[in-house]
Amino acid sequence: MAKPLKVKHVCELLGKYLSERSDIGVCRGLLDCVLEPSSPFDPKSIRSPKRWFVLSVLLATSALGLFVYFNRLW
């Protein structure tokens, strides 16, 4: 019969496994959602942000600026 594992040991093993795999993870998933796809032929190329992300950041910043301006919060 297999020896039961403790929670701490399983967390250490999982953390070690995830740190060795740079192609998976929450940060990688968020970056893939926000940035253009990477080039498989040039892994060191700079990835530009997607258009919808730039537009949403500009709209949110404009809305916040208008809110602050018209409510005189400064």
N, C-alpha and C positions, 0 to 999 in steps of 0.2 A: 504494500500500500504506500502511496506517495505521502511524503511529509507535508503537512499543511503549511502554507506560507503566511507570513505576517503582513499586515497592511504596509508597514514602513518599508519592508523589503520589496514588495511589489511596486510601490511608488518610486523607489530608487531605480529598479530595473526599467520601469516605464520612462522615467526621466532620462536615463542613460540611452535608451533606445531612440527616443525622440531627438536628443541632442546630436546623435550620430546621423540622423536623417534630416538633411537640410531641405529636402524637397516636400516635406509635409509639415503641418503645424498651423496654428491660428494666424500668426504673423504672415506667413507665406500666403495663406488664403486671402487675407485682407489686401496684401500687396497685389495679388493677382486680380482682385476685383477692381482696384483703383488704377493700376498701371496697365499700359499696353502689354501684350504678350512679348516675352523675351525671344530673342533670336537663338535658335538652336546652334547656329554656325558661329555666332560671336557672343559667348556668354558674358563678356565684360562690357557689352554695349549698354548705354544709358537708356532706361525705359522712361518714356514720357507719360504723363497722366492722361487718362481717358477724357474725352470731351465732356461727357455728362458730369464727371466729377468736378472739372474746372468750372462748368456752368453752375452747378449746384453750390459750390463754394462762393462764387461771385454773387449769386442771388441771396444766399444767406448773409453774407457780409453786407450787402446793400440793404437788406431788410433790417439788420441790426443797426446799421448806421442811421437809417431813417428813423427808427424807433428812438434811438438815443437823441438825435437832433430835434425831433418834434416834441419830445418829452423833457428836454433840457436837463439831462441827467449828468452833465459834467460840471 
